[in-house]
């Protein structure tokens, strides 16, 4: 058991300081090792996070392009469907208009043919009457014999009477037809507002041309509609392909690629979260190491004045090595002080032994100026090389105070005895 006070006070103090320095140096070495390992792991994690972020940007671009292309195809398909509906409506209206025009043209053509035949008959009868009158006048001029002329004249009169009666009947029939034609023409005039027959014929021909052009336009619209229907079918197939519902080999491969990309994306997210947790743990370890370095720095009696200029007020990753250098320098100074004190103590203890060997020396036990360190505390300091938490420091302090109180009580009882 070490003695306290007197000659051994400086030696005990020096031993205690040296022991505390060794404990702190061991803790510092282990803290630096952990700190370097944490820095290396943090660097590798940062590189992995940067790589994953770059991959994430690439995947985001691919996904965004695919979405934009899909939206564009949807818009094009909607426009084509609207155009097809408009074409269907135009075709139906054109077909209805063409049917009505064709029906009206057929009716007008039938009426025109009927009237044309009646007018032709009237013109033919008129020509016959004029020819008959010419032959009659020519016959009267050529006859010279009065008897024969009279007989011929009677026959001609009789024949002419019959012809006249026949002509009258024909004329009355033709007049009836003409009146019917006039009535029909009046109805056509009232319906169309056209008075001239030639103009009516021209309008009829123009209507026929219009019907033919409409029929041709209808055929063109039908062809365009077939093309649009084919395009709609193609766009539907393309939509099914892009939406991933197709059964073709190429489409299934694209769907598999997208699924693989999504799985990789989820794995990257999970890894990023895991690395973020590790990063937070590394930051906590670094903060704990900084607290330990600051504690050692203060316990060795170092101050901010010992630090070089521009080092800053707190401990950080940039100035941590500077703090460790100051701690190492202070430890070396304490070791030198310990060596010098030990040499002086050896010199003082050797002088009475050489001067007077027969004389009895009176040893006076002075009170100790340093704290007593028990063997249990030494063992705890040597074994426990990790930084303490607040609860552990509080428990250890209370245990030291209790031991000191017990020792003081034991010393008091021994003095009374």
PEKA-V30613 format. One line per field, one symbol per residue. burial: 1 if it has 9 or more other C-alpha atoms within 8 Angstrom, else 0. Layout:
# PEKA-V30613
burial->???
This chain:
# PEKA-V30613
burial->000111011011111111001011011101110010011001001000100100010010000000000100110010011001001100100110010011001001100000100110110010001000000000000000000010001000000000000010010001001100100000011000010000110001001100100110010011001001100100111011110101000011011000001000100100010010001001001101110111011101010000100000001000110111011001100110010011001000000100000000000000010000000001001000100000001000000000010000000000000
